[in-house]
Amino acid sequence: MQWKQFFTPVKSIDAQKGHELVSSLPKDELIILDVRQPKEYKKEHLPGSKLIPLPNLAEKLLELDPSKTILVY
């Protein structure tokens, strides 16, 4: 599976819409995915987010539940 297929269709939203999404969905129906580098994640990240650096995303796709909404930042 190609990583692009996993995230299709992709919708881009701004920070306000992201906050609304996080607030509106039960925590067990949402994955907040941080694709930055570990140093950046360690410095600051959203509570409950899962770190998978972008270069590692293709090999880690099976760690993500495709039935859930995934918010990537």
Distance bins in CASP14 RR format, pairs under 12 A and 6 or more apart:
PFRMAT RR
TARGET T0000
AUTHOR 0000-0000-0000
RMODE 2
METHOD distances of the structure
MODEL  1
1 7 0 0 0 0 0 1 0 0 0 0 0
1 8 0 0 0 0 0 1 0 0 0 0 0
1 57 0 0 0 0 0 1 0 0 0 0 0
1 58 0 0 0 0 1 0 0 0 0 0 0
1 59 0 0 0 0 0 1 0 0 0 0 0
1 60 0 0 0 0 0 1 0 0 0 0 0
1 61 1 0 0 1 0 0 0 0 0 0 0
1 62 0 0 0 0 1 0 0 0 0 0 0
1 64 0 0 0 0 0 1 0 0 0 0 0
1 66 0 0 0 0 1 0 0 0 0 0 0
2 8 0 0 0 0 1 0 0 0 0 0 0
2 57 0 0 0 0 0 1 0 0 0 0 0
2 58 1 0 0 1 0 0 0 0 0 0 0
2 61 0 0 0 0 1 0 0 0 0 0 0
3 10 0 0 0 0 0 1 0 0 0 0 0
3 33 0 0 0 0 0 1 0 0 0 0 0
3 35 0 0 0 0 0 1 0 0 0 0 0
3 52 0 0 0 0 0 1 0 0 0 0 0
3 54 0 0 0 0 1 0 0 0 0 0 0
3 55 0 0 0 0 0 1 0 0 0 0 0
3 56 0 0 0 0 0 1 0 0 0 0 0
3 57 1 0 1 0 0 0 0 0 0 0 0
3 58 1 0 1 0 0 0 0 0 0 0 0
3 59 0 0 0 0 1 0 0 0 0 0 0
3 60 0 0 0 0 1 0 0 0 0 0 0
3 61 1 0 0 1 0 0 0 0 0 0 0
3 62 0 0 0 0 0 1 0 0 0 0 0
3 64 0 0 0 0 0 1 0 0 0 0 0
3 66 0 0 0 0 0 1 0 0 0 0 0
3 70 0 0 0 0 0 1 0 0 0 0 0
3 72 0 0 0 0 0 1 0 0 0 0 0
4 10 0 0 0 0 1 0 0 0 0 0 0
4 57 0 0 0 0 0 1 0 0 0 0 0
4 58 0 0 0 0 1 0 0 0 0 0 0
4 61 0 0 0 0 0 1 0 0 0 0 0
5 58 0 0 0 0 0 1 0 0 0 0 0
5 61 0 0 0 0 1 0 0 0 0 0 0
5 66 0 0 0 0 0 1 0 0 0 0 0
6 31 0 0 0 0 0 1 0 0 0 0 0
6 33 0 0 0 0 0 1 0 0 0 0 0
6 52 0 0 0 0 0 1 0 0 0 0 0
6 57 0 0 0 0 1 0 0 0 0 0 0
6 58 0 0 0 0 1 0 0 0 0 0 0
6 60 0 0 0 0 0 1 0 0 0 0 0
6 61 1 0 1 0 0 0 0 0 0 0 0
6 62 0 0 0 0 1 0 0 0 0 0 0
6 63 0 0 0 0 0 1 0 0 0 0 0
6 64 1 0 0 1 0 0 0 0 0 0 0
6 65 0 0 0 0 0 1 0 0 0 0 0
6 66 1 0 0 1 0 0 0 0 0 0 0
6 70 0 0 0 0 1 0 0 0 0 0 0
6 72 0 0 0 0 0 1 0 0 0 0 0
7 31 0 0 0 0 0 1 0 0 0 0 0
7 33 0 0 0 0 1 0 0 0 0 0 0
7 35 0 0 0 0 0 1 0 0 0 0 0
7 54 0 0 0 0 0 1 0 0 0 0 0
7 57 0 0 0 0 1 0 0 0 0 0 0
7 58 0 0 0 0 0 1 0 0 0 0 0
7 61 0 0 0 0 1 0 0 0 0 0 0
7 64 0 0 0 0 1 0 0 0 0 0 0
7 66 0 0 0 0 1 0 0 0 0 0 0
7 69 0 0 0 0 0 1 0 0 0 0 0
7 70 1 0 0 1 0 0 0 0 0 0 0
7 71 0 0 0 0 0 1 0 0 0 0 0
7 72 1 0 0 1 0 0 0 0 0 0 0
8 66 0 0 0 0 0 1 0 0 0 0 0
8 70 0 0 0 0 0 1 0 0 0 0 0
10 69 0 0 0 0 0 1 0 0 0 0 0
10 70 0 0 0 0 1 0 0 0 0 0 0
10 71 0 0 0 0 0 1 0 0 0 0 0
10 72 0 0 0 0 1 0 0 0 0 0 0
11 17 0 0 0 0 1 0 0 0 0 0 0
11 18 0 0 0 0 0 1 0 0 0 0 0
11 21 0 0 0 0 0 1 0 0 0 0 0
11 69 0 0 0 0 0 1 0 0 0 0 0
11 70 0 0 0 0 0 1 0 0 0 0 0
11 71 0 0 0 0 0 1 0 0 0 0 0
11 72 0 0 0 0 0 1 0 0 0 0 0
12 18 0 0 0 0 0 1 0 0 0 0 0
12 71 0 0 0 0 0 1 0 0 0 0 0
12 72 0 0 0 0 1 0 0 0 0 0 0
12 73 0 0 0 0 0 1 0 0 0 0 0
13 19 0 0 0 0 1 0 0 0 0 0 0
13 20 0 0 0 0 1 0 0 0 0 0 0
13 21 1 0 0 1 0 0 0 0 0 0 0
13 22 0 0 0 0 0 1 0 0 0 0 0
13 69 0 0 0 0 0 1 0 0 0 0 0
13 71 0 0 0 0 1 0 0 0 0 0 0
13 72 0 0 0 0 0 1 0 0 0 0 0
13 73 0 0 0 0 0 1 0 0 0 0 0
14 20 0 0 0 0 1 0 0 0 0 0 0
14 21 0 0 0 0 0 1 0 0 0 0 0
14 73 0 0 0 0 0 1 0 0 0 0 0
15 21 0 0 0 0 0 1 0 0 0 0 0
15 22 0 0 0 0 0 1 0 0 0 0 0
15 46 0 0 0 0 0 1 0 0 0 0 0
15 71 0 0 0 0 0 1 0 0 0 0 0
15 73 0 0 0 0 1 0 0 0 0 0 0
16 22 0 0 0 0 0 1 0 0 0 0 0
16 23 0 0 0 0 0 1 0 0 0 0 0
17 23 0 0 0 0 0 1 0 0 0 0 0
17 24 0 0 0 0 0 1 0 0 0 0 0
17 71 0 0 0 0 1 0 0 0 0 0 0
18 24 0 0 0 0 1 0 0 0 0 0 0
18 25 0 0 0 0 0 1 0 0 0 0 0
18 30 0 0 0 0 0 1 0 0 0 0 0
18 32 0 0 0 0 1 0 0 0 0 0 0
18 46 0 0 0 0 0 1 0 0 0 0 0
18 69 0 0 0 0 0 1 0 0 0 0 0
18 71 1 0 0 1 0 0 0 0 0 0 0
18 72 0 0 0 0 0 1 0 0 0 0 0
18 73 0 0 0 0 1 0 0 0 0 0 0
19 25 0 0 0 0 0 1 0 0 0 0 0
19 32 0 0 0 0 0 1 0 0 0 0 0
19 46 0 0 0 0 0 1 0 0 0 0 0
19 71 0 0 0 0 0 1 0 0 0 0 0
19 73 0 0 0 0 0 1 0 0 0 0 0
20 30 0 0 0 0 0 1 0 0 0 0 0
20 71 0 0 0 0 0 1 0 0 0 0 0
21 29 0 0 0 0 0 1 0 0 0 0 0
21 30 1 0 0 1 0 0 0 0 0 0 0
21 31 0 0 0 0 0 1 0 0 0 0 0
21 32 0 0 0 0 1 0 0 0 0 0 0
21 46 0 0 0 0 0 1 0 0 0 0 0
21 69 1 0 0 1 0 0 0 0 0 0 0
21 70 0 0 0 0 0 1 0 0 0 0 0
21 71 1 0 0 1 0 0 0 0 0 0 0
21 72 0 0 0 0 0 1 0 0 0 0 0
21 73 0 0 0 0 0 1 0 0 0 0 0
22 29 0 0 0 0 0 1 0 0 0 0 0
22 30 1 0 0 1 0 0 0 0 0 0 0
22 31 0 0 0 0 0 1 0 0 0 0 0
22 32 1 0 0 1 0 0 0 0 0 0 0
22 46 0 0 0 0 1 0 0 0 0 0 0
22 47 0 0 0 0 1 0 0 0 0 0 0
22 48 0 0 0 0 1 0 0 0 0 0 0
22 49 0 0 0 0 0 1 0 0 0 0 0
22 69 0 0 0 0 1 0 0 0 0 0 0
22 70 0 0 0 0 0 1 0 0 0 0 0
22 71 1 0 0 1 0 0 0 0 0 0 0
22 73 0 0 0 0 0 1 0 0 0 0 0
23 30 0 0 0 0 0 1 0 0 0 0 0
23 71 0 0 0 0 0 1 0 0 0 0 0
24 30 0 0 0 0 1 0 0 0 0 0 0
24 69 0 0 0 0 1 0 0 0 0 0 0
24 71 0 0 0 0 0 1 0 0 0 0 0
25 31 0 0 0 0 0 1 0 0 0 0 0
25 32 0 0 0 0 0 1 0 0 0 0 0
25 68 0 0 0 0 1 0 0 0 0 0 0
25 69 1 0 0 1 0 0 0 0 0 0 0
25 70 0 0 0 0 0 1 0 0 0 0 0
25 71 0 0 0 0 1 0 0 0 0 0 0
26 68 0 0 0 0 0 1 0 0 0 0 0
26 69 0 0 0 0 0 1 0 0 0 0 0
27 47 0 0 0 0 0 1 0 0 0 0 0
27 48 0 0 0 0 1 0 0 0 0 0 0
27 49 0 0 0 0 0 1 0 0 0 0 0
27 68 0 0 0 0 0 1 0 0 0 0 0
27 69 0 0 0 0 0 1 0 0 0 0 0
27 71 0 0 0 0 0 1 0 0 0 0 0
28 48 0 0 0 0 0 1 0 0 0 0 0
28 65 0 0 0 0 1 0 0 0 0 0 0
28 67 0 0 0 0 0 1 0 0 0 0 0
28 68 0 0 0 0 1 0 0 0 0 0 0
28 69 0 0 0 0 0 1 0 0 0 0 0
29 65 0 0 0 0 1 0 0 0 0 0 0
29 67 0 0 0 0 1 0 0 0 0 0 0
29 68 1 0 1 0 0 0 0 0 0 0 0
29 69 1 0 0 1 0 0 0 0 0 0 0
29 70 0 0 0 0 0 1 0 0 0 0 0
29 71 0 0 0 0 0 1 0 0 0 0 0
30 46 0 0 0 0 0 1 0 0 0 0 0
30 48 0 0 0 0 1 0 0 0 0 0 0
30 49 0 0 0 0 0 1 0 0 0 0 0
30 50 0 0 0 0 0 1 0 0 0 0 0
30 64 0 0 0 0 0 1 0 0 0 0 0
30 65 0 0 0 0 0 1 0 0 0 0 0
30 67 0 0 0 0 0 1 0 0 0 0 0
30 68 1 0 0 1 0 0 0 0 0 0 0
30 69 1 0 1 0 0 0 0 0 0 0 0
30 70 1 0 0 1 0 0 0 0 0 0 0
30 71 1 0 0 1 0 0 0 0 0 0 0
30 72 0 0 0 0 0 1 0 0 0 0 0
31 46 0 0 0 0 0 1 0 0 0 0 0
31 48 0 0 0 0 1 0 0 0 0 0 0
31 49 0 0 0 0 1 0 0 0 0 0 0
31 50 1 0 0 1 0 0 0 0 0 0 0
31 51 0 0 0 0 0 1 0 0 0 0 0
31 52 0 0 0 0 1 0 0 0 0 0 0
31 60 0 0 0 0 0 1 0 0 0 0 0
31 61 0 0 0 0 0 1 0 0 0 0 0
31 63 0 0 0 0 1 0 0 0 0 0 0
31 64 1 0 0 1 0 0 0 0 0 0 0
31 65 1 0 0 1 0 0 0 0 0 0 0
31 66 0 0 0 0 1 0 0 0 0 0 0
31 67 0 0 0 0 0 1 0 0 0 0 0
31 68 1 0 1 0 0 0 0 0 0 0 0
31 69 1 0 0 1 0 0 0 0 0 0 0
31 70 1 0 1 0 0 0 0 0 0 0 0
31 71 1 0 0 1 0 0 0 0 0 0 0
31 72 0 0 0 0 1 0 0 0 0 0 0
31 73 0 0 0 0 0 1 0 0 0 0 0
32 41 0 0 0 0 0 1 0 0 0 0 0
32 45 0 0 0 0 1 0 0 0 0 0 0
32 46 1 0 1 0 0 0 0 0 0 0 0
32 47 0 0 0 0 1 0 0 0 0 0 0
32 48 1 0 0 1 0 0 0 0 0 0 0
32 49 1 0 1 0 0 0 0 0 0 0 0
32 50 1 0 0 1 0 0 0 0 0 0 0
32 51 0 0 0 0 0 1 0 0 0 0 0
32 52 0 0 0 0 0 1 0 0 0 0 0
32 64 0 0 0 0 0 1 0 0 0 0 0
32 68 0 0 0 0 0 1 0 0 0 0 0
32 69 0 0 0 0 1 0 0 0 0 0 0
32 70 0 0 0 0 1 0 0 0 0 0 0
32 71 1 0 1 0 0 0 0 0 0 0 0
32 72 0 0 0 0 1 0 0 0 0 0 0
32 73 1 0 0 1 0 0 0 0 0 0 0
33 41 0 0 0 0 0 1 0 0 0 0 0
33 45 0 0 0 0 0 1 0 0 0 0 0
33 46 0 0 0 0 1 0 0 0 0 0 0
33 48 0 0 0 0 0 1 0 0 0 0 0
33 49 1 0 0 1 0 0 0 0 0 0 0
33 50 1 0 1 0 0 0 0 0 0 0 0
33 51 0 0 0 0 1 0 0 0 0 0 0
33 52 1 0 0 1 0 0 0 0 0 0 0
33 53 0 0 0 0 0 1 0 0 0 0 0
33 54 0 0 0 0 1 0 0 0 0 0 0
33 56 0 0 0 0 0 1 0 0 0 0 0
33 57 0 0 0 0 1 0 0 0 0 0 0
33 60 0 0 0 0 1 0 0 0 0 0 0
33 61 0 0 0 0 0 1 0 0 0 0 0
33 63 0 0 0 0 1 0 0 0 0 0 0
33 64 1 0 0 1 0 0 0 0 0 0 0
33 65 0 0 0 0 0 1 0 0 0 0 0
33 68 0 0 0 0 0 1 0 0 0 0 0
33 69 0 0 0 0 0 1 0 0 0 0 0
33 70 1 0 1 0 0 0 0 0 0 0 0
33 71 1 0 0 1 0 0 0 0 0 0 0
33 72 1 0 1 0 0 0 0 0 0 0 0
33 73 1 0 0 1 0 0 0 0 0 0 0
34 40 0 0 0 0 1 0 0 0 0 0 0
34 41 1 0 1 0 0 0 0 0 0 0 0
34 42 0 0 0 0 0 1 0 0 0 0 0
34 43 0 0 0 0 0 1 0 0 0 0 0
34 44 0 0 0 0 1 0 0 0 0 0 0
34 45 1 0 1 0 0 0 0 0 0 0 0
34 46 1 0 0 1 0 0 0 0 0 0 0
34 47 0 0 0 0 0 1 0 0 0 0 0
34 48 0 0 0 0 1 0 0 0 0 0 0
34 49 1 0 1 0 0 0 0 0 0 0 0
34 50 1 0 0 1 0 0 0 0 0 0 0
34 51 1 0 1 0 0 0 0 0 0 0 0
34 52 1 0 0 1 0 0 0 0 0 0 0
34 53 0 0 0 0 1 0 0 0 0 0 0
34 54 0 0 0 0 1 0 0 0 0 0 0
34 56 0 0 0 0 0 1 0 0 0 0 0
34 57 0 0 0 0 0 1 0 0 0 0 0
34 70 0 0 0 0 0 1 0 0 0 0 0
34 71 0 0 0 0 1 0 0 0 0 0 0
34 72 0 0 0 0 1 0 0 0 0 0 0
34 73 1 0 0 1 0 0 0 0 0 0 0
35 41 0 0 0 0 1 0 0 0 0 0 0
35 45 0 0 0 0 0 1 0 0 0 0 0
35 49 0 0 0 0 1 0 0 0 0 0 0
35 50 0 0 0 0 1 0 0 0 0 0 0
35 51 0 0 0 0 1 0 0 0 0 0 0
35 52 1 0 0 1 0 0 0 0 0 0 0
35 53 1 0 0 1 0 0 0 0 0 0 0
35 54 1 0 1 0 0 0 0 0 0 0 0
35 55 0 0 0 0 1 0 0 0 0 0 0
35 56 0 0 0 0 1 0 0 0 0 0 0
35 57 1 0 0 1 0 0 0 0 0 0 0
35 58 0 0 0 0 0 1 0 0 0 0 0
35 60 0 0 0 0 0 1 0 0 0 0 0
35 64 0 0 0 0 0 1 0 0 0 0 0
35 70 0 0 0 0 0 1 0 0 0 0 0
35 71 0 0 0 0 0 1 0 0 0 0 0
35 72 1 0 1 0 0 0 0 0 0 0 0
35 73 1 0 0 1 0 0 0 0 0 0 0
36 42 0 0 0 0 1 0 0 0 0 0 0
36 43 0 0 0 0 1 0 0 0 0 0 0
36 44 0 0 0 0 1 0 0 0 0 0 0
36 45 0 0 0 0 1 0 0 0 0 0 0
36 46 0 0 0 0 0 1 0 0 0 0 0
36 49 0 0 0 0 1 0 0 0 0 0 0
36 50 0 0 0 0 0 1 0 0 0 0 0
36 51 1 0 0 1 0 0 0 0 0 0 0
36 52 0 0 0 0 1 0 0 0 0 0 0
36 53 1 0 0 1 0 0 0 0 0 0 0
36 54 1 0 0 1 0 0 0 0 0 0 0
36 55 0 0 0 0 0 1 0 0 0 0 0
36 56 0 0 0 0 0 1 0 0 0 0 0
36 57 0 0 0 0 0 1 0 0 0 0 0
36 72 0 0 0 0 0 1 0 0 0 0 0
36 73 1 0 0 1 0 0 0 0 0 0 0
37 43 0 0 0 0 1 0 0 0 0 0 0
37 45 0 0 0 0 0 1 0 0 0 0 0
37 51 0 0 0 0 1 0 0 0 0 0 0
37 52 0 0 0 0 0 1 0 0 0 0 0
37 53 1 0 1 0 0 0 0 0 0 0 0
37 54 0 0 0 0 1 0 0 0 0 0 0
37 55 0 0 0 0 1 0 0 0 0 0 0
37 56 0 0 0 0 0 1 0 0 0 0 0
38 45 0 0 0 0 0 1 0 0 0 0 0
38 51 1 0 0 1 0 0 0 0 0 0 0
38 52 0 0 0 0 0 1 0 0 0 0 0
38 53 1 0 0 1 0 0 0 0 0 0 0
38 54 0 0 0 0 0 1 0 0 0 0 0
38 55 0 0 0 0 0 1 0 0 0 0 0
38 56 0 0 0 0 0 1 0 0 0 0 0
39 45 0 0 0 0 0 1 0 0 0 0 0
39 51 0 0 0 0 0 1 0 0 0 0 0
39 53 0 0 0 0 0 1 0 0 0 0 0
40 46 0 0 0 0 0 1 0 0 0 0 0
40 49 0 0 0 0 0 1 0 0 0 0 0
40 51 0 0 0 0 1 0 0 0 0 0 0
40 53 0 0 0 0 1 0 0 0 0 0 0
40 54 0 0 0 0 0 1 0 0 0 0 0
40 73 0 0 0 0 0 1 0 0 0 0 0
41 48 0 0 0 0 0 1 0 0 0 0 0
41 49 1 0 0 1 0 0 0 0 0 0 0
41 50 0 0 0 0 1 0 0 0 0 0 0
41 51 1 0 1 0 0 0 0 0 0 0 0
41 52 0 0 0 0 1 0 0 0 0 0 0
41 53 0 0 0 0 1 0 0 0 0 0 0
41 54 0 0 0 0 0 1 0 0 0 0 0
41 73 0 0 0 0 0 1 0 0 0 0 0
42 51 0 0 0 0 1 0 0 0 0 0 0
42 53 0 0 0 0 0 1 0 0 0 0 0
43 51 0 0 0 0 0 1 0 0 0 0 0
44 51 0 0 0 0 0 1 0 0 0 0 0
44 73 0 0 0 0 0 1 0 0 0 0 0
45 51 1 0 0 1 0 0 0 0 0 0 0
45 73 0 0 0 0 1 0 0 0 0 0 0
46 71 0 0 0 0 1 0 0 0 0 0 0
46 72 0 0 0 0 0 1 0 0 0 0 0
46 73 1 0 0 1 0 0 0 0 0 0 0
48 71 0 0 0 0 0 1 0 0 0 0 0
49 70 0 0 0 0 0 1 0 0 0 0 0
49 71 0 0 0 0 1 0 0 0 0 0 0
49 72 0 0 0 0 1 0 0 0 0 0 0
49 73 1 0 0 1 0 0 0 0 0 0 0
50 56 0 0 0 0 0 1 0 0 0 0 0
50 57 0 0 0 0 0 1 0 0 0 0 0
50 60 0 0 0 0 1 0 0 0 0 0 0
50 63 1 0 0 1 0 0 0 0 0 0 0
50 64 1 0 0 1 0 0 0 0 0 0 0
50 65 0 0 0 0 0 1 0 0 0 0 0
50 68 0 0 0 0 0 1 0 0 0 0 0
50 70 0 0 0 0 1 0 0 0 0 0 0
50 71 0 0 0 0 0 1 0 0 0 0 0
50 72 0 0 0 0 0 1 0 0 0 0 0
50 73 0 0 0 0 0 1 0 0 0 0 0
51 57 0 0 0 0 0 1 0 0 0 0 0
51 60 0 0 0 0 1 0 0 0 0 0 0
51 63 0 0 0 0 0 1 0 0 0 0 0
51 72 0 0 0 0 0 1 0 0 0 0 0
51 73 0 0 0 0 0 1 0 0 0 0 0
52 58 0 0 0 0 1 0 0 0 0 0 0
52 59 0 0 0 0 1 0 0 0 0 0 0
52 60 1 0 1 0 0 0 0 0 0 0 0
52 61 0 0 0 0 1 0 0 0 0 0 0
52 62 0 0 0 0 0 1 0 0 0 0 0
52 63 1 0 0 1 0 0 0 0 0 0 0
52 64 1 0 0 1 0 0 0 0 0 0 0
52 70 0 0 0 0 0 1 0 0 0 0 0
52 72 0 0 0 0 1 0 0 0 0 0 0
52 73 0 0 0 0 0 1 0 0 0 0 0
53 59 0 0 0 0 0 1 0 0 0 0 0
53 60 0 0 0 0 1 0 0 0 0 0 0
54 60 0 0 0 0 0 1 0 0 0 0 0
54 72 0 0 0 0 1 0 0 0 0 0 0
54 73 0 0 0 0 0 1 0 0 0 0 0
56 63 0 0 0 0 1 0 0 0 0 0 0
57 63 0 0 0 0 1 0 0 0 0 0 0
57 64 0 0 0 0 1 0 0 0 0 0 0
57 70 0 0 0 0 0 1 0 0 0 0 0
57 72 0 0 0 0 1 0 0 0 0 0 0
58 64 0 0 0 0 0 1 0 0 0 0 0
61 70 0 0 0 0 0 1 0 0 0 0 0
63 70 0 0 0 0 0 1 0 0 0 0 0
64 70 1 0 0 1 0 0 0 0 0 0 0
64 71 0 0 0 0 0 1 0 0 0 0 0
64 72 0 0 0 0 1 0 0 0 0 0 0
END
